[in-house]
Amino acid sequence: MAATFMPIDAARTEVYVRWYHRVPRPLHPLVNLWGQLSQYLVFNDDLPIVSSQQPTNVDDADNDKLVPSDGGLVAYRRLRRSHQEELRASHQQMRRAP
């Protein structure tokens, strides 16, 4: 199982989960059901801790020690920074317009 936590905004994060298994095809529904149940139990067990934590700005991640498998996170941060710069530029142009 692989889980990725992707920030949506300053206060919300979405969890994307991918379940990998090598079982015969007739057993896939059973294994998928088991995976969904275990994810439900784990996430509900962690919910009080996660909901009590204050969100942080993903742009203030200068102290992160990233490894090669964090390539997706690096790409997301670059894309997010690019979109934020474009948004700021368009807001400035709108303010200048009569």
Helices and strands as residue ranges (DSSP letters): E 2-7, E 13-18, G 25-27, H 28-52, G 58-60, G 68-70, H 71-96
